[in-house]
Amino acid sequence: MNEMIRGTAAGVPFLARPPERATSTTPLVLGWHMMDPPRSEAAMAAAVPMAAVPAWRVYLGLPEHGERAPAGGQQEITRRAAEDYVLKLIDPVVSAASGEFPVVLHALRSRLETDGPLGLFGGSAGGAVALQVLTEQDVDVTAAALVNPVAQLEKVADGASKWFGTPYPWTAQSRAAAARLDFVARAGELAKRHPDLALLLVRGDRDEPEFREPLGALARALDAELVDVPGMEHSLAAEIDATRVDAAFSDWFRRHLIPPLL
C-alpha cells in the first residue's frame, strides 16, 4: 500500500496517502488546502505529505476549486473575490466545506475501513474550515494542526483592500458571516466542544498582520502551541516553507495522535 488513492467521498474529491500497514484502528488525518499555493488537494498532498506519520493522510478538495472549480477557473475565483470577498468567496467556500464534512468523514471511514482517532489539518481558508468544524460540530477530534488559517475573517477582509484597491463594503449580511468566522471570539465554543484537543498553530513571520495577529490571539485563548516559521509568507509556494510545515505537522500528529505502540 504505497500509492495514493484518488476518489470522491460524498461527492467531494480527495487524495489519500496510505500508511505502510493499515488496520481498522489506523488513525485518520484529514484536511483542506489553501486558496493560495498549494491550492488543490494534489498540491497540498505534495507540499505536506506527512510521510513520517503512520496514519491515513487524506487531502480534501475545497468547494469551487480543483474538480469543482467554476467555469473560468482561477480567473473567475479572483473576480468573485474582488466583487465581494466575504459573501462570494470565503464564507460560501468555508461554510460549504464545513457543512459537507460529516458525510465525507462517514464515507471515508467506510471506504478506508478505519475507526481510528481523527486529526484535522488545513491552511488559510482550509484552516478556517477545520476551525469551523471544531467550533460547530461534535465530531471527536484528537489533534489538529493549522498553518496561517483565517482566524478572524473581518480583519482579513479589511486587509484585502490592499489587494483590490478599495475598502471592503461591509453590510449587515457580510458582518454576520464574518462573525461566524471569528474564531477568536468563538474560542470558548471550540474549547467547550473539544476540551482535550491538542492544537498546533503555525504562522509565517512574514505573513500579513491580519492573519498573524488573530492567530496569536487564538493561541492564547485556547492555550494552543504557536510556532513562528522564520521567513515564511502566507502561502507554501516555497519548497523550504512547505518542508518546515510538513515537519511541524508530522511531529505534532506523531506525538498527539499516534498510539504509543505504533
Buried (B, 14 or more C-beta within 10 A) or exposed (E): EEEBBEEEBBEBBBBBBBBEEBEEEBBBBBBBBBBBBBBBBBBBBBBBBBEEBBBBBBBBBBBBBBEBBBEEEEEEBBEBBBEBBBBBBBBBBBBBBBBBBBEBBEBBBEBBEBEBBBBBBBBBBBBBBBBBBBBBBEBEBBBBBBBBBBBBBBBBBBBBEEEEEEEBEEEEEBEEBBEBBBBBBBBEEBBEBBEEBBBBBBBBEBBBEBBBBBBBBBBEBBEBBBBBBEEBBBBBBBEEBBEBBBEBBBBBBBEBBBEEEB
